[in-house]
Amino acid sequence: MEEQFQILDTFAIAIPTQKICVRIGYRTSLDRIRSSVIDSIEGSKTIAAELVNPRAICRILDYSDTNRHPIFEHAKKVALCICTIGPQIESESSQLMKRDEMMKALILDAIGSESVEQVARQVDRLLCVKAQEMNLWPSKRFSPGYKSWNIEEQRYIFRMIPGEDIGVTLNESFMMIPRKSVSFRINFYKTKELSTRSFR
């Protein structure tokens, strides 16, 4: 196998208030949302900054070293990745729910979801640069459980990458623990036509 796994732990997490509003159900401009909601979001963002511990682990394989699943078809190489922000936000949100502070719990959970998505997007960009350095074209990222890549393929990702090295494990239902974690693959192709992206 050409490349061993790489752990990443330097990420810039900046959560736009508008994105949190959308995640908790508001579909309007910020100036039409109650100030108490905005204040609660801003306060939760400050709390979240102390709870988020973003990390990722990824590995780039030759196609011949994969399990030859159809999702990897035509790829020259395949990048596999697991991202997480750790368990702290999930734990704090759970405590808020137990105290019947439902809005604060919902907001903090939404911030956690947006945070791990930002980590995944940043790793995605880094892997696109890797593809460019190899003179290959990256596909869009794709996670187990979508379309033709069954959720059970999580087991394959965790077999190829030691998720426990960044504190992520897989349960019997193929769900990741902590919950604020994302796994995905990106195919690297020889030609632009196969990549499904308009850029490198």
N, CA and C atoms as an extended XYZ file, in Angstrom:
600
Properties=species:S:1:pos:R:3:atomname:S:1:resname:S:1:resid:I:1 pbc="F F F"
N         0.847       -1.190        0.000 N   MET     1
C         0.000        0.000        0.000 CA  MET     1
C         0.883        1.241        0.000 C   MET     1
N         0.572        2.149       -0.880 N   GLU     2
C         1.502        3.231       -1.158 CA  GLU     2
C         1.616        4.247       -0.042 C   GLU     2
N         0.510        4.545        0.647 N   GLU     3
C         0.547        5.609        1.657 CA  GLU     3
C        -0.156        5.175        2.929 C   GLU     3
N         0.467        5.392        4.057 N   GLN     4
C        -0.140        5.052        5.334 CA  GLN     4
C        -1.073        6.178        5.778 C   GLN     4
N        -1.785        5.940        6.856 N   PHE     5
C        -2.772        6.926        7.281 CA  PHE     5
C        -2.111        8.188        7.827 C   PHE     5
N        -2.856        9.295        7.762 N   GLN     6
C        -2.380       10.592        8.244 CA  GLN     6
C        -3.413       11.180        9.186 C   GLN     6
N        -2.967       11.658       10.332 N   ILE     7
C        -3.865       12.309       11.294 CA  ILE     7
C        -3.738       13.820       11.145 C   ILE     7
N        -4.882       14.493       11.087 N   LEU     8
C        -4.942       15.955       10.971 CA  LEU     8
C        -5.657       16.501       12.198 C   LEU     8
N        -5.111       17.571       12.778 N   ASP     9
C        -5.752       18.139       13.966 CA  ASP     9
C        -5.725       19.668       13.988 C   ASP     9
N        -5.463       20.279       12.849 N   THR    10
C        -5.457       21.740       12.760 CA  THR    10
C        -6.557       22.183       11.803 C   THR    10
N        -7.614       22.746       12.357 N   PHE    11
C        -8.764       23.174       11.563 CA  PHE    11
C        -9.239       24.541       12.047 C   PHE    11
N        -9.762       25.327       11.122 N   ALA    12
C       -10.353       26.616       11.458 CA  ALA    12
C       -11.874       26.454       11.417 C   ALA    12
N       -12.487       26.469       12.586 N   ILE    13
C       -13.938       26.291       12.678 CA  ILE    13
C       -14.588       27.647       12.941 C   ILE    13
N       -15.377       28.113       11.982 N   ALA    14
C       -16.114       29.379       12.120 CA  ALA    14
C       -17.560       29.110       11.710 C   ALA    14
N       -18.470       29.229       12.636 N   ILE    15
C       -19.858       28.844       12.401 CA  ILE    15
C       -20.727       30.077       12.109 C   ILE    15
N       -21.203       30.250       10.879 N   PRO    16
C       -22.104       31.368       10.580 CA  PRO    16
C       -23.437       31.214       11.320 C   PRO    16
N       -23.878       32.266       11.952 N   THR    17
C       -25.140       32.228       12.690 CA  THR    17
C       -26.300       31.814       11.795 C   THR    17
N       -26.311       32.282       10.551 N   GLN    18
C       -27.391       31.950        9.622 CA  GLN    18
C       -27.504       30.440        9.414 C   GLN    18
N       -26.384       29.735        9.337 N   LYS    19
C       -26.413       28.287        9.135 CA  LYS    19
C       -27.044       27.574       10.334 C   LYS    19
N       -26.757       28.077       11.529 N   ILE    20
C       -27.357       27.469       12.719 CA  ILE    20
C       -28.859       27.722       12.730 C   ILE    20
N       -29.267       28.916       12.333 N   CYS    21
C       -30.697       29.220       12.268 CA  CYS    21
C       -31.415       28.258       11.322 C   CYS    21
N       -30.807       27.987       10.186 N   VAL    22
C       -31.414       27.058        9.233 CA  VAL    22
C       -31.496       25.659        9.829 C   VAL    22
N       -30.431       25.228       10.496 N   ARG    23
C       -30.417       23.881       11.076 CA  ARG    23
C       -31.470       23.700       12.171 C   ARG    23
N       -31.823       24.764       12.876 N   ILE    24
C       -32.829       24.626       13.939 CA  ILE    24
C       -34.234       24.998       13.456 C   ILE    24
N       -34.367       25.236       12.142 N   GLY    25
C       -35.700       25.365       11.574 CA  GLY    25
C       -36.119       26.729       11.095 C   GLY    25
N       -35.253       27.735       11.205 N   TYR    26
C       -35.608       29.068       10.732 CA  TYR    26
C       -35.227       29.217        9.261 C   TYR    26
N       -36.184       29.657        8.443 N   ARG    27
C       -35.949       29.815        7.011 CA  ARG    27
C       -36.161       31.276        6.604 C   ARG    27
N       -35.649       32.172        7.396 N   THR    28
C       -35.831       33.593        7.134 CA  THR    28
C       -34.543       34.333        7.434 C   THR    28
N       -34.490       35.609        7.121 N   SER    29
C       -33.280       36.396        7.343 CA  SER    29
C       -33.075       36.635        8.835 C   SER    29
N       -31.832       36.896        9.217 N   LEU    30
C       -31.503       37.062       10.638 CA  LEU    30
C       -32.296       38.188       11.288 C   LEU    30
N       -32.556       39.251       10.539 N   ASP    31
C       -33.232       40.400       11.144 CA  ASP    31
C       -34.712       40.129       11.450 C   ASP    31
N       -35.214       38.961       11.040 N   ARG    32
C       -36.600       38.606       11.331 CA  ARG    32
C       -36.703       37.523       12.405 C   ARG    32
N       -35.550       37.147       12.970 N   ILE    33
C       -35.522       36.140       14.026 CA  ILE    33
C       -35.406       36.843       15.378 C   ILE    33
N       -36.114       36.359       16.370 N   ARG    34
C       -36.103       36.998       17.683 CA  ARG    34
C       -34.681       37.177       18.198 C   ARG    34
N       -34.420       38.304       18.806 N   SER    35
C       -33.078       38.610       19.308 CA  SER    35
C       -32.656       37.618       20.383 C   SER    35
N       -33.630       37.080       21.135 N   SER    36
C       -33.295       36.114       22.185 CA  SER    36
C       -32.712       34.837       21.578 C   SER    36
N       -33.203       34.452       20.401 N   VAL    37
C       -32.681       33.267       19.711 CA  VAL    37
C       -31.264       33.531       19.224 C   VAL    37
N       -31.063       34.702       18.623 N   ILE    38
C       -29.727       35.059       18.133 CA  ILE    38
C       -28.737       35.110       19.292 C   ILE    38
N       -29.161       35.711       20.396 N   ASP    39
C       -28.275       35.792       21.573 CA  ASP    39
C       -27.919       34.404       22.091 C   ASP    39
N       -28.896       33.496       22.076 N   SER    40
C       -28.645       32.137       22.540 CA  SER    40
C       -27.668       31.412       21.617 C   SER    40
N       -27.797       31.645       20.325 N   ILE    41
C       -26.867       31.045       19.356 CA  ILE    41
C       -25.460       31.564       19.584 C   ILE    41
N       -25.335       32.877       19.749 N   GLU    42
C       -23.998       33.462       19.940 CA  GLU    42
C       -23.364       32.946       21.237 C   GLU    42
N       -24.166       32.843       22.286 N   GLY    43
C       -23.636       32.314       23.540 CA  GLY    43
C       -23.214       30.858       23.415 C   GLY    43
N       -24.003       30.084       22.681 N   SER    44
C       -23.687       28.671       22.487 CA  SER    44
C       -22.437       28.500       21.637 C   SER    44
N       -22.229       29.404       20.690 N   LYS    45
C       -21.015       29.337       19.865 CA  LYS    45
C       -19.767       29.534       20.734 C   LYS    45
N       -19.854       30.401       21.708 N   THR    46
C       -18.736       30.619       22.631 CA  THR    46
C       -18.467       29.368       23.458 C   THR    46
N       -19.547       28.751       23.951 N   ILE    47
C       -19.410       27.511       24.721 CA  ILE    47
C       -18.818       26.405       23.841 C   ILE    47
N       -19.327       26.300       22.619 N   ALA    48
C       -18.896       25.237       21.711 CA  ALA    48
C       -17.416       25.325       21.383 C   ALA    48
N       -16.899       26.538       21.321 N   ALA    49
C       -15.487       26.723       20.982 CA  ALA    49
C       -14.579       25.995       21.966 C   ALA    49
N       -15.040       25.836       23.210 N   GLU    50
C       -14.263       25.125       24.228 CA  GLU    50
C       -14.504       23.614       24.207 C   GLU    50
N       -15.542       23.188       23.505 N   LEU    51
C       -15.926       21.774       23.512 CA  LEU    51
C       -15.494       21.025       22.257 C   LEU    51
N       -15.296       21.752       21.176 N   VAL    52
C       -14.962       21.118       19.893 CA  VAL    52
C       -13.493       20.718       19.864 C   VAL    52
N       -13.252       19.467       19.508 N   ASN    53
C       -11.889       18.954       19.361 CA  ASN    53
C       -11.776       18.292       17.985 C   ASN    53
N       -11.606       19.109       16.923 N   PRO    54
C       -11.637       18.562       15.559 CA  PRO    54
C       -10.400       17.738       15.226 C   PRO    54
N       -10.632       16.556       14.680 N   ARG    55
C        -9.548       15.677       14.249 CA  ARG    55
C       -10.023       14.879       13.052 C   ARG    55
N        -9.075       14.436       12.258 N   ALA    56
C        -9.401       13.596       11.109 CA  ALA    56
C        -8.257       12.625       10.868 C   ALA    56
N        -8.600       11.506       10.287 N   ILE    57
C        -7.592       10.537        9.884 CA  ILE    57
C        -7.949       10.061        8.481 C   ILE    57
N        -6.964       10.019        7.601 N   CYS    58
C        -7.248        9.636        6.227 CA  CYS    58
C        -6.114        8.781        5.661 C   CYS    58
N        -6.427        8.112        4.580 N   ARG    59
C        -5.476        7.208        3.942 CA  ARG    59
C        -5.772        7.152        2.452 C   ARG    59
N        -4.739        7.168        1.644 N   ILE    60
C        -4.890        7.073        0.199 CA  ILE    60
C        -4.353        5.720       -0.259 C   ILE    60
N        -5.214        4.967       -0.962 N   LEU    61
C        -4.881        3.619       -1.400 CA  LEU    61
C        -4.870        3.528       -2.920 C   LEU    61
N        -4.065        2.656       -3.449 N   ASP    62
C        -4.225        2.261       -4.840 CA  ASP    62
C        -5.538        1.502       -4.973 C   ASP    62
N        -6.174        1.608       -6.120 N   TYR    63
C        -7.421        0.869       -6.324 CA  TYR    63
C        -7.225       -0.619       -6.039 C   TYR    63
N        -6.078       -1.158       -6.411 N   SER    64
C        -5.809       -2.588       -6.231 CA  SER    64
C        -5.769       -2.991       -4.758 C   SER    64
N        -5.608       -2.022       -3.852 N   ASP    65
C        -5.570       -2.316       -2.420 CA  ASP    65
C        -6.924       -2.138       -1.740 C   ASP    65
N        -7.951       -1.740       -2.505 N   THR    66
C        -9.291       -1.589       -1.929 CA  THR    66
C       -10.014       -2.939       -1.946 C   THR    66
N       -11.275       -2.932       -1.502 N   ASN    67
C       -12.078       -4.156       -1.550 CA  ASN    67
C       -12.822       -4.295       -2.882 C   ASN    67
N       -12.469       -3.448       -3.846 N   ARG    68
C       -13.009       -3.504       -5.219 CA  ARG    68
C       -14.526       -3.298       -5.259 C   ARG    68
N       -15.057       -2.586       -4.297 N   HIS    69
C       -16.485       -2.271       -4.331 CA  HIS    69
C       -16.776       -1.456       -5.593 C   HIS    69
N       -17.961       -1.631       -6.205 N   PRO    70
C       -18.292       -0.878       -7.425 CA  PRO    70
C       -18.179        0.640       -7.270 C   PRO    70
N       -18.301        1.139       -6.016 N   ILE    71
C       -18.207        2.589       -5.803 CA  ILE    71
C       -16.817        3.111       -6.150 C   ILE    71
N       -15.823        2.224       -6.149 N   PHE    72
C       -14.451        2.619       -6.470 CA  PHE    72
C       -14.097        2.397       -7.941 C   PHE    72
N       -15.053        1.950       -8.726 N   GLU    73
C       -14.770        1.577      -10.117 CA  GLU    73
C       -14.128        2.726      -10.897 C   GLU    73
N       -13.132        2.396      -11.701 N   HIS    74
C       -12.398        3.316      -12.571 CA  HIS    74
C       -11.433        4.235      -11.817 C   HIS    74
N       -11.374        4.148      -10.493 N   ALA    75
C       -10.460        5.020       -9.738 CA  ALA    75
C        -9.027        4.521       -9.860 C   ALA    75
N        -8.109        5.461       -9.971 N   LYS    76
C        -6.683        5.126       -9.901 CA  LYS    76
C        -6.279        4.939       -8.443 C   LYS    76
N        -6.776        5.834       -7.589 N   LYS    77
C        -6.546        5.754       -6.153 CA  LYS    77
C        -7.839        6.112       -5.428 C   LYS    77
N        -7.897        5.755       -4.154 N   VAL    78
C        -9.072        6.051       -3.326 CA  VAL    78
C        -8.613        6.623       -1.993 C   VAL    78
N        -9.168        7.770       -1.632 N   ALA    79
C        -8.907        8.364       -0.317 CA  ALA    79
C       -10.058        8.015        0.617 C   ALA    79
N        -9.727        7.460        1.781 N   LEU    80
C       -10.713        7.157        2.816 CA  LEU    80
C       -10.459        8.062        4.014 C   LEU    80
N       -11.521        8.516        4.666 N   CYS    81
C       -11.339        9.475        5.757 CA  CYS    81
C       -12.407        9.326        6.831 C   CYS    81
N       -12.008        9.574        8.067 N   ILE    82
C       -12.919        9.686        9.211 CA  ILE    82
C       -12.633       11.020        9.890 C   ILE    82
N       -13.676       11.797       10.153 N   CYS    83
C       -13.554       13.104       10.820 CA  CYS    83
C       -14.421       13.107       12.079 C   CYS    83
N       -14.024       13.902       13.059 N   THR    84
C       -14.825       14.016       14.276 CA  THR    84
C       -14.547       15.345       14.971 C   THR    84
N       -15.455       15.728       15.856 N   ILE    85
C       -15.185       16.875       16.738 CA  ILE    85
C       -15.157       16.420       18.190 C   ILE    85
N       -15.167       15.103       18.405 N   GLY    86
C       -15.130       14.580       19.768 CA  GLY    86
C       -16.510       14.500       20.400 C   GLY    86
N       -16.587       14.002       21.637 N   PRO    87
C       -17.874       13.753       22.297 CA  PRO    87
C       -18.406       14.883       23.165 C   PRO    87
N       -17.636       15.956       23.357 N   GLN    88
C       -18.013       16.930       24.380 CA  GLN    88
C       -19.312       17.674       24.076 C   GLN    88
N       -19.489       18.097       22.809 N   ILE    89
C       -20.719       18.822       22.483 CA  ILE    89
C       -21.931       17.916       22.660 C   ILE    89
N       -21.823       16.692       22.211 N   GLU    90
C       -22.914       15.736       22.363 CA  GLU    90
C       -23.272       15.547       23.836 C   GLU    90
N       -22.255       15.435       24.677 N   SER    91
C       -22.482       15.253       26.111 CA  SER    91
C       -23.158       16.474       26.730 C   SER    91
N       -22.669       17.654       26.377 N   GLU    92
C       -23.247       18.887       26.934 CA  GLU    92
C       -24.679       19.084       26.458 C   GLU    92
N       -24.942       18.800       25.203 N   SER    93
C       -26.296       18.916       24.669 CA  SER    93
C       -27.242       17.965       25.403 C   SER    93
N       -26.769       16.770       25.696 N   SER    94
C       -27.575       15.789       26.440 CA  SER    94
C       -27.893       16.297       27.844 C   SER    94
N       -26.917       16.919       28.490 N   GLN    95
C       -27.140       17.467       29.826 CA  GLN    95
C       -28.171       18.595       29.796 C   GLN    95
N       -28.117       19.430       28.771 N   LEU    96
C       -29.084       20.514       28.628 CA  LEU    96
C       -30.498       19.958       28.463 C   LEU    96
N       -30.629       18.881       27.703 N   MET    97
C       -31.939       18.264       27.508 CA  MET    97
C       -32.482       17.720       28.827 C   MET    97
N       -31.619       17.134       29.627 N   LYS    98
C       -32.056       16.603       30.925 CA  LYS    98
C       -32.540       17.714       31.847 C   LYS    98
N       -32.001       18.938       31.625 N   ARG    99
C       -32.428       20.082       32.444 CA  ARG    99
C       -33.585       20.839       31.793 C   ARG    99
N       -34.160       20.252       30.743 N   ASP   100
C       -35.285       20.847       30.005 CA  ASP   100
C       -34.923       22.162       29.320 C   ASP   100
N       -33.654       22.355       29.032 N   GLU   101
C       -33.230       23.538       28.276 CA  GLU   101
C       -33.146       23.124       26.807 C   GLU   101
N       -34.325       22.874       26.231 N   MET   102
C       -34.400       22.242       24.926 CA  MET   102
C       -33.841       23.112       23.793 C   MET   102
N       -34.131       24.399       23.832 N   MET   103
C       -33.636       25.264       22.771 CA  MET   103
C       -32.107       25.330       22.780 C   MET   103
N       -31.521       25.481       23.961 N   LYS   104
C       -30.060       25.509       24.059 CA  LYS   104
C       -29.452       24.191       23.594 C   LYS   104
N       -30.114       23.082       23.951 N   ALA   105
C       -29.628       21.761       23.528 CA  ALA   105
C       -29.684       21.627       22.013 C   ALA   105
N       -30.777       22.094       21.419 N   LEU   106
C       -30.954       22.028       19.971 CA  LEU   106
C       -29.907       22.875       19.257 C   LEU   106
N       -29.669       24.061       19.785 N   ILE   107
C       -28.689       24.960       19.177 CA  ILE   107
C       -27.287       24.366       19.258 C   ILE   107
N       -26.929       23.840       20.417 N   LEU   108
C       -25.587       23.271       20.580 CA  LEU   108
C       -25.399       22.052       19.675 C   LEU   108
N       -26.444       21.245       19.551 N   ASP   109
C       -26.373       20.094       18.658 CA  ASP   109
C       -26.181       20.554       17.213 C   ASP   109
N       -26.885       21.599       16.811 N   ALA   110
C       -26.750       22.132       15.452 CA  ALA   110
C       -25.343       22.668       15.216 C   ALA   110
N       -24.769       23.324       16.207 N   ILE   111
C       -23.396       23.826       16.088 CA  ILE   111
C       -22.422       22.656       15.921 C   ILE   111
N       -22.665       21.574       16.654 N   GLY   112
C       -21.829       20.394       16.513 CA  GLY   112
C       -21.903       19.806       15.117 C   GLY   112
N       -23.114       19.706       14.578 N   SER   113
C       -23.295       19.167       13.229 CA  SER   113
C       -22.588       20.027       12.184 C   SER   113
N       -22.722       21.334       12.322 N   GLU   114
C       -22.064       22.237       11.373 CA  GLU   114
C       -20.549       22.181       11.533 C   GLU   114
N       -20.075       22.025       12.760 N   SER   115
C       -18.633       21.975       13.003 CA  SER   115
C       -17.989       20.763       12.338 C   SER   115
N       -18.595       19.584       12.514 N   VAL   116
C       -17.994       18.387       11.912 CA  VAL   116
C       -18.104       18.434       10.398 C   VAL   116
N       -19.152       19.067        9.886 N   GLU   117
C       -19.262       19.234        8.437 CA  GLU   117
C       -18.147       20.143        7.924 C   GLU   117
N       -17.805       21.179        8.670 N   GLN   118
C       -16.695       22.036        8.267 CA  GLN   118
C       -15.374       21.278        8.255 C   GLN   118
N       -15.181       20.410        9.244 N   VAL   119
C       -13.966       19.588        9.258 CA  VAL   119
C       -13.913       18.719        8.005 C   VAL   119
N       -15.033       18.083        7.676 N   ALA   120
C       -15.077       17.222        6.487 CA  ALA   120
C       -14.793       18.024        5.220 C   ALA   120
N       -15.342       19.226        5.132 N   ARG   121
C       -15.094       20.046        3.941 CA  ARG   121
C       -13.628       20.439        3.831 C   ARG   121
N       -13.007       20.747        4.955 N   GLN   122
C       -11.595       21.138        4.918 CA  GLN   122
C       -10.699       19.961        4.541 C   GLN   122
N       -11.013       18.770        5.047 N   VAL   123
C       -10.244       17.590        4.655 CA  VAL   123
C       -10.469       17.302        3.169 C   VAL   123
N       -11.697       17.467        2.717 N   ASP   124
C       -12.025       17.302        1.303 CA  ASP   124
C       -11.102       18.172        0.444 C   ASP   124
N       -10.972       19.442        0.826 N   ARG   125
C       -10.114       20.347        0.041 CA  ARG   125
C        -8.655       19.899        0.065 C   ARG   125
N        -8.180       19.451        1.223 N   LEU   126
C        -6.802       18.973        1.329 CA  LEU   126
C        -6.572       17.760        0.426 C   LEU   126
N        -7.566       16.867        0.372 N   LEU   127
C        -7.430       15.686       -0.469 CA  LEU   127
C        -7.496       16.040       -1.949 C   LEU   127
N        -8.245       17.080       -2.276 N   CYS   128
C        -8.257       17.545       -3.663 CA  CYS   128
C        -6.879       18.061       -4.074 C   CYS   128
N        -6.208       18.727       -3.154 N   VAL   129
C        -4.838       19.184       -3.424 CA  VAL   129
C        -3.914       17.975       -3.612 C   VAL   129
N        -4.096       16.945       -2.785 N   LYS   130
C        -3.306       15.719       -2.923 CA  LYS   130
C        -3.496       15.119       -4.314 C   LYS   130
N        -4.751       15.087       -4.756 N   ALA   131
C        -5.040       14.546       -6.083 CA  ALA   131
C        -4.317       15.344       -7.158 C   ALA   131
N        -4.357       16.671       -7.029 N   GLN   132
C        -3.688       17.529       -7.994 CA  GLN   132
C        -2.186       17.257       -8.020 C   GLN   132
N        -1.601       17.072       -6.843 N   GLU   133
C        -0.170       16.788       -6.775 CA  GLU   133
C         0.184       15.468       -7.466 C   GLU   133
N        -0.789       14.556       -7.524 N   MET   134
C        -0.581       13.271       -8.190 CA  MET   134
C        -1.003       13.311       -9.660 C   MET   134
N        -1.416       14.509      -10.113 N   ASN   135
C        -1.912       14.685      -11.483 CA  ASN   135
C        -3.156       13.825      -11.734 C   ASN   135
N        -4.024       13.757      -10.704 N   LEU   136
C        -5.268       13.017      -10.794 CA  LEU   136
C        -6.443       13.946      -10.498 C   LEU   136
N        -7.651       13.466      -10.815 N   TRP   137
C        -8.858       14.275      -10.642 CA  TRP   137
C        -9.742       13.670       -9.550 C   TRP   137
N       -10.118       14.459       -8.529 N   PRO   138
C       -10.925       13.923       -7.427 CA  PRO   138
C       -12.415       13.903       -7.732 C   PRO   138
N       -13.096       12.897       -7.187 N   SER   139
C       -14.560       12.869       -7.234 CA  SER   139
C       -15.100       13.699       -6.079 C   SER   139
N       -16.406       13.837       -6.012 N   LYS   140
C       -17.032       14.413       -4.828 CA  LYS   140
C       -16.927       13.399       -3.690 C   LYS   140
N       -16.955       13.900       -2.457 N   ARG   141
C       -16.909       12.958       -1.326 CA  ARG   141
C       -18.260       12.273       -1.185 C   ARG   141
N       -18.198       11.063       -0.680 N   PHE   142
C       -19.375       10.207       -0.644 CA  PHE   142
C       -19.285        9.334        0.595 C   PHE   142
N       -20.337        9.292        1.396 N   SER   143
C       -20.313        8.563        2.665 CA  SER   143
C       -21.111        7.264        2.595 C   SER   143
N       -20.716        6.246        3.369 N   PRO   144
C       -21.509        5.013        3.428 CA  PRO   144
C       -22.941        5.307        3.876 C   PRO   144
N       -23.882        4.588        3.275 N   GLY   145
C       -25.286        4.800        3.598 CA  GLY   145
C       -26.021        5.581        2.540 C   GLY   145
N       -25.297        6.104        1.554 N   TYR   146
C       -25.911        6.852        0.471 CA  TYR   146
C       -25.907        6.020       -0.805 C   TYR   146
N       -27.065        5.920       -1.415 N   LYS   147
C       -27.239        5.261       -2.707 CA  LYS   147
C       -26.636        3.860       -2.708 C   LYS   147
N       -25.669        3.623       -3.575 N   SER   148
C       -25.180        2.256       -3.784 CA  SER   148
C       -24.082        1.831       -2.814 C   SER   148
N       -23.695        2.729       -1.889 N   TRP   149
C       -22.651        2.372       -0.921 CA  TRP   149
C       -23.328        2.108        0.415 C   TRP   149
N       -23.589        0.862        0.704 N   ASN   150
C       -24.356        0.468        1.878 CA  ASN   150
C       -23.678        0.907        3.172 C   ASN   150
N       -24.500        1.180        4.185 N   ILE   151
C       -23.979        1.616        5.481 CA  ILE   151
C       -23.012        0.581        6.069 C   ILE   151
N       -23.178       -0.682        5.715 N   GLU   152
C       -22.290       -1.722        6.232 CA  GLU   152
C       -20.843       -1.526        5.779 C   GLU   152
N       -20.633       -0.721        4.725 N   GLU   153
C       -19.274       -0.446        4.258 CA  GLU   153
C       -18.485        0.412        5.249 C   GLU   153
N       -19.182        0.910        6.280 N   GLN   154
C       -18.456        1.566        7.370 CA  GLN   154
C       -17.404        0.623        7.958 C   GLN   154
N       -17.769       -0.664        8.012 N   ARG   155
C       -16.855       -1.656        8.565 CA  ARG   155
C       -15.541       -1.688        7.750 C   ARG   155
N       -15.670       -1.561        6.439 N   TYR   156
C       -14.480       -1.566        5.583 CA  TYR   156
C       -13.600       -0.350        5.879 C   TYR   156
N       -14.217        0.835        5.985 N   ILE   157
C       -13.439        2.040        6.272 CA  ILE   157
C       -12.678        1.889        7.583 C   ILE   157
N       -13.357        1.386        8.601 N   PHE   158
C       -12.711        1.242        9.905 CA  PHE   158
C       -11.683        0.111        9.919 C   PHE   158
N       -11.800       -0.812        8.982 N   ARG   159
C       -10.769       -1.837        8.862 CA  ARG   159
C        -9.499       -1.260        8.235 C   ARG   159
N        -9.684       -0.301        7.339 N   MET   160
C        -8.545        0.289        6.636 CA  MET   160
C        -7.933        1.471        7.381 C   MET   160
N        -8.725        2.106        8.254 N   ILE   161
C        -8.259        3.275        9.008 CA  ILE   161
C        -8.520        3.033       10.496 C   ILE   161
N        -7.520        3.257       11.362 N   PRO   162
C        -7.745        3.089       12.808 CA  PRO   162
C        -8.466        4.296       13.404 C   PRO   162
N        -9.788        4.297       13.270 N   GLY   163
C       -10.573        5.419       13.774 CA  GLY   163
C       -10.364        5.674       15.255 C   GLY   163
N       -10.038        4.620       16.006 N   GLU   164
C        -9.818        4.785       17.443 CA  GLU   164
C        -8.635        5.705       17.733 C   GLU   164
N        -7.748        5.892       16.744 N   ASP   165
C        -6.613        6.798       16.945 CA  ASP   165
C        -7.054        8.251       17.079 C   ASP   165
N        -8.266        8.560       16.614 N   ILE   166
C        -8.818        9.905       16.824 CA  ILE   166
C       -10.064        9.840       17.694 C   ILE   166
N       -10.238        8.719       18.394 N   GLY   167
C       -11.334        8.590       19.345 CA  GLY   167
C       -12.667        8.204       18.761 C   GLY   167
N       -12.694        7.603       17.550 N   VAL   168
C       -13.954        7.226       16.904 CA  VAL   168
C       -14.042        5.711       16.782 C   VAL   168
N       -15.169        5.160       17.207 N   THR   169
C       -15.415        3.728       17.080 CA  THR   169
C       -16.725        3.495       16.325 C   THR   169
N       -16.966        2.241       15.996 N   LEU   170
C       -18.152        1.860       15.236 CA  LEU   170
C       -18.967        0.891       16.079 C   LEU   170
N       -20.296        1.138       16.167 N   ASN   171
C       -21.119        0.209       16.944 CA  ASN   171
C       -21.705       -0.883       16.046 C   ASN   171
N       -22.519       -1.758       16.620 N   GLU   172
C       -23.047       -2.898       15.872 CA  GLU   172
C       -24.002       -2.483       14.764 C   GLU   172
N       -24.530       -1.267       14.844 N   SER   173
C       -25.431       -0.748       13.813 CA  SER   173
C       -24.690        0.079       12.769 C   SER   173
N       -23.360        0.030       12.816 N   PHE   174
C       -22.488        0.735       11.883 CA  PHE   174
C       -22.565        2.254       12.041 C   PHE   174
N       -23.003        2.704       13.204 N   MET   175
C       -23.029        4.129       13.500 CA  MET   175
C       -21.754        4.492       14.263 C   MET   175
N       -21.249        5.685       13.995 N   MET   176
C       -20.009        6.114       14.628 CA  MET   176
C       -20.258        6.725       15.995 C   MET   176
N       -19.330        6.480       16.896 N   ILE   177
C       -19.326        7.064       18.233 CA  ILE   177
C       -17.974        7.757       18.424 C   ILE   177
N       -17.947        9.069       18.728 N   PRO   178
C       -19.092        9.950       18.989 CA  PRO   178
C       -19.931       10.208       17.738 C   PRO   178
N       -21.157       10.630       17.990 N   ARG   179
C       -22.126       10.826       16.914 CA  ARG   179
C       -21.708       11.933       15.955 C   ARG   179
N       -21.027       12.960       16.456 N   LYS   180
C       -20.590       14.058       15.593 CA  LYS   180
C       -19.299       13.664       14.866 C   LYS   180
N       -19.440       12.683       14.000 N   SER   181
C       -18.332       12.167       13.207 CA  SER   181
C       -18.824       11.927       11.784 C   SER   181
N       -17.925       11.974       10.833 N   VAL   182
C       -18.262       11.777        9.421 CA  VAL   182
C       -17.190       10.895        8.793 C   VAL   182
N       -17.608        9.924        7.994 N   SER   183
C       -16.661        9.135        7.210 CA  SER   183
C       -17.005        9.297        5.731 C   SER   183
N       -16.004        9.197        4.886 N   PHE   184
C       -16.270        9.339        3.449 CA  PHE   184
C       -15.115        8.802        2.620 C   PHE   184
N       -15.373        8.709        1.326 N   ARG   185
C       -14.340        8.362        0.367 CA  ARG   185
C       -14.317        9.400       -0.748 C   ARG   185
N       -13.149        9.581       -1.349 N   ILE   186
C       -13.001       10.369       -2.568 CA  ILE   186
C       -12.189        9.521       -3.536 C   ILE   186
N       -12.711        9.314       -4.732 N   ASN   187
C       -11.959        8.615       -5.767 CA  ASN   187
C       -11.046        9.589       -6.496 C   ASN   187
N        -9.863        9.140       -6.848 N   PHE   188
C        -8.938        9.912       -7.676 CA  PHE   188
C        -8.878        9.244       -9.050 C   PHE   188
N        -9.235       10.005      -10.090 N   TYR   189
C        -9.293        9.449      -11.439 CA  TYR   189
C        -8.176        9.996      -12.333 C   TYR   189
N        -7.920        9.257      -13.397 N   LYS   190
C        -6.911        9.700      -14.364 CA  LYS   190
C        -7.425       10.824      -15.244 C   LYS   190
N        -8.744       10.860      -15.472 N   THR   191
C        -9.304       11.853      -16.394 CA  THR   191
C       -10.365       12.710      -15.712 C   THR   191
N       -10.474       13.929      -16.180 N   LYS   192
C       -11.425       14.885      -15.631 CA  LYS   192
C       -12.861       14.424      -15.821 C   LYS   192
N       -13.122       13.750      -16.921 N   GLU   193
C       -14.491       13.347      -17.267 CA  GLU   193
C       -15.111       12.433      -16.209 C   GLU   193
N       -14.293       11.662      -15.505 N   LEU   194
C       -14.804       10.723      -14.513 CA  LEU   194
C       -14.979       11.360      -13.122 C   LEU   194
N       -14.462       12.567      -12.946 N   SER   195
C       -14.307       13.093      -11.591 CA  SER   195
C       -15.593       13.642      -10.963 C   SER   195
N       -16.566       14.047      -11.765 N   THR   196
C       -17.817       14.673      -11.316 CA  THR   196
C       -17.580       16.024      -10.636 C   THR   196
N       -16.381       16.561      -10.740 N   ARG   197
C       -16.104       17.902      -10.242 CA  ARG   197
C       -15.659       18.767      -11.402 C   ARG   197
N       -15.885       20.073      -11.258 N   SER   198
C       -15.477       20.998      -12.312 CA  SER   198
C       -14.136       21.640      -11.985 C   SER   198
N       -13.458       21.144      -10.941 N   PHE   199
C       -12.177       21.719      -10.534 CA  PHE   199
C       -11.307       20.623       -9.981 C   PHE   199
N       -10.043       20.944       -9.796 N   ARG   200
C        -9.124       20.034       -9.124 CA  ARG   200
C        -9.031       20.482       -7.703 C   ARG   200
